[in-house]
């Protein structure tokens, strides 16, 4: 160890799931530096994910939607004033590379694929998964701090409060379905979610989860379904309230999207449907009770990219042809 780490900054300004997966770094740092003050820098809108986090000293927020670069420079000045011993950059983007390089920290570390990584004190290879040796995103993140900690895997974790659990308390058996995705080819078709909902037993309540932009889809599913106990919670719950509801659910059905990672971070039962993407990219579920369902057809076009697409490039979307009975089987 080069020096005692007393002040540490972790940087992850991407999306919801990325922040959730980054919390594994906080868990590992706590194990090895229990007295350190650890801050987290993220994008505006994601800060409530880290509410109640027992291992965080503070959260720095970057507003990317309004005066993006002006806010970035203000953040850099704030970071420099904080005089961190270590800045850990989990991203490969120029902007966070710039912040890291000019953070004024005693030492900096990030992935070698960051355009400004040549200015970091430590550069770590960004491992790419293959069929023989899949690498989870959490493993990639933890590799950045292995020289100060160890090579043991730890799971990401978020911390819903007692109030979060009280707000979503439901005494009867329930499941959750998070039917939406930003990307069309990551989203199990609405008609198939409908078949799943209609096959759920009468004694089970279905909660439909998502953001404000998913209210329309969830409302359509509720109106079209013959199931009698459906509640649309999309747009009504915070991240941690959603996670609390998922933790107590008999099962959570998700796409390859942020709710999958919320389930992992509270060790909830989860069944994840992967359409155009594949788990070996490094974003599969980490819960003790986790199932991944994919098409059983060997498609030459799958995966069609690292991320989802707005439409199927082949025009057939056959990667979504997954038998709903395989999902229903997870209800026991």
N, C-alpha and C positions, 0 to 999 in steps of 0.2 A: 504494500500500500504506500502510495507516494506521500500522503498526508492524511490527517484526520478529517473526515468529511462531516462538517457541522451544518453547512447550508447547501441544499441541493435543489435544483430546478429541473423538473421533468416537462418536456415540451411535446404536446400533441394537439394540434389545432385543426384536425380533420373532423370526421363526422362522429355521430353518437357511438356506433359500435367500436370505432377506433379508440375513443376515450375509455370505454369500458374495458377493452383488452389491455390498455396501457396501465390499468390499476394493478396488474400483476407486478409491475416494476415497483409500485409503492409498497406492496406486501413484502417483496424481497428486500428493499432498502430498510424497512422497519426491522426485519430480522437481524440485519448486520449492523445497522446504525440506529439503534433505538432512541438515542438522544438527539439525532440530527433533526433540524428543521427543514422539512421538505415542502416545497411549493409546486404547484401544477399550473402550467399555462395552456389555456384552451380557447376555442372560439366562442364568441358570445352566443348564448342559447343553449350551451351544453353544461353550464356551470352547476345546475341543480343536480346533475349526475353525481357530484362529489359532496353533496350536502351530507352532514353527519359523519364524514369520513374521519375515523379516529387517528389516522396517521398523517394527516395533512396540517401544515402550519398555515397555509394560505393558498388562494386561487387567484391567478392573474388572468384577465379576460381580454381577448383581442376582438374588437368589433370589426369584422371583415366587410360588412355591408355598407357602412357609412365612413367615408374618408379612410379607406382601408390602409393606405400606406402612411398617412399622417398618424393614425393610431399605432401603426407598427413602430414608427420611430419614437413615439412617446413611451411605448412599452420597452424599447431598447434602453432608453435612459433610465427607466424605473428598474430594469433588470441590473444595469450597471451599478446603480446606487445600492442595490441589495448585496453586492459583493459575494456572489456564490462561490463555494469551493468547487462545485461540479454542476455543469449543465448537460443534461442528457436529452438529445434531440432524436425523437422517434420517427421523424419524417424525412422525406427525400426532396422536399420542395425548396426552391431558392430562398423564399422569404424567411422560413425558419432557419435555414442555413445561415443567412445573413445575420439574424438575431443571435444565433449561437456563436458565430465567429466574432461578433463585436459585443458579446455579453460582458466582457471584462472578468469572466470567471477564471479561477486558477487553472482549471482544466475543463476541456470540453470533449464530448464524444458523440458520434453520430454514424450513420451508415455511409459507406464509401460511395453510394450512388447519389448522394446529395451533391449538387453542382458545386457547392462551396466546401466540400469535405476536406479539401487540401488545406483549409484554414483551421480545421479542428486539430486538437492535440492528439486525439485518438480516432482512428477510422476503423469501422468494423464491417466485414463483408455482409452484404444483404443476401442471405441464403434464399435460393429458389427451390421450391419443392419439386420432386419428381415422383414417378410412380413407385419407386423402390423405397424412397426415404422422404415421406412428407414432412414438412416443417410447418408447425403452427405459427401463426403471427405472434402469439405470446412467447414462443421460443425465440423468435427473431428479436423481439423487444428485450427479452432478458439477456440476450447475447451482448447487448451494449454495456451491461454493468457486471459481466461475469468476472472481470479482472479485479473488481472491488468486493465481490460477494462469493458466489459459487455457481456451479452448473446444474443445480437442482431445479426442477420445474416447480413453479407455484402457479396457482390459478388466479385469475382476476377476481375481484370482489368489490361489490358496492354494498352500502349499508342503509337500507330502509329503516326509518325510525319507528318507534312504538306508535306514533301518531299516524304514520303511513299505513301500518297494519290495521289500526283501528278504523281508518277511513274506508278501507276496502274489505273489512271483515264480512264474511259470508258463511253462515253456519252450514249450509247444504253443500253437497258435492258440486264442484264446478270445474270447467275446463276453460282455457282461453284459446282464441284463434286470432292471430295477427295476419290478416289476409293480404295486406298491401306490400308493395315495394316500389321504390323510386323507378326501378328498371322493369320494363315489361317482361323481359326474358328471365327475370329472377322470380317472378310472381306466379305461383300456382293459379291456374285459371279460376275465376270467380264461380263458374258453373260447377267445378269440382269441389270447391269449398262448400257450396250449397248442398251437394250430395253428402258430404261429410256431416254437415249440420243436421240434415234430415235423418241421418242414421244414428245420431246420439240418443241414448236412452232418455225417457221422459223425466226421470228423477234428477237429471244433471242440468245445471244452468250453464249456458254458453255466454262468455263475455268476449266481445269483439274489441280488440285493442288496436291502437294506432295513433297517429298524430291528427291534427286538425284537417289536413289534406285527405285523410282516409275516411272521413265521416260519411261521405257520399257512398262509397263502396260498402261500408259496414251497414249503412241504412238500407241499401238495396238488398243485401244478403238477409237482413232481418225480415224485411217485407216479403221476400220471396220464399223464405223457409217455412216449412210446416211445423218446425219445432216450437214449442210453446214458451220455453223459458230462455229468452235471448235478451241480453242487455248490451247496448252499444256504449262502450266506454272510450272509444276513440275521441281524442281531443278533450277529454274531461279529466284525465289523470296526469299527474306528474310522472317523470321517469321512475322515481323511486316508489310511487304508489302502484304503478304498473308492475314493477318488479316484485313488490309485496304480494300483489294478487297472483302473480305467476308462481311465486314460491309456495303458495298454499294450494295450487291447482292440482287436480288429479293428473292432468296432462296439458301441455302447451304445444300448440301446433303453429309453426312459423315457417317463413321462407328463409333463404340465405340473406338475412337482413338484420338490422339492429336488435329486434326483439330476441333473436337467437342468442345474442351476446348478453342481453339482460338476464335471460334464463341461466346462462352459464355462471354469471356473476353472483347469483343467489342459489346456485346448485338446484335448480328446479327441474322437474321432469320435463323433457322436451323431445318433440319429434320434428325434425327439420327436413323440409322438402327442398331439394336442390334440382333446379331445372337446367338452365344453360351453364351454370358454374359447377365446380366440383370441389369437394372438401379438401382435396390435396393442395389447393391454393393456400390453405392455412387458416381457414375461417370456419372450421367445423365446430360443433358444440363440445363443451367440456364438462357438462354435468355428469354426475355418477350414473344417472339414468338418462341416456341420450341415444336417440336413434336417427340415422340419416336415411332418407328414402330418395332413391334416384330411379330414373328409367332403367328397365332391364334390357332395353334394346341397345345394341352396340352402334351408336351413331358416329359416323366419321366427322360430323360437324361439331361434336360436343367434346370439350367446351369450345365455345366460339370466341372466347376472350377472357381476360382476367376479371372483367366486370360485366355487369348486365348490359343489355342493349335495349333501345327503344322499340325494336321490332326484331322478329326472327330473320336473320340474314337469308335463310333458305326458304322462308315463307310458309313453313309447315308446323313449326313449334312442337315437333314430336318429342322433344326432351321433357315436355310437360305431361306426356301420356303415362301417368303413373296411376295405377289402380287405387281408387279411394278405399277399397277394402283393406289395403295394407295400412292405411291410416287408422281406420276403425278398429283394426286388430290391436292397436296400442291402447285401446280403452279397456281391454280385458273382457 
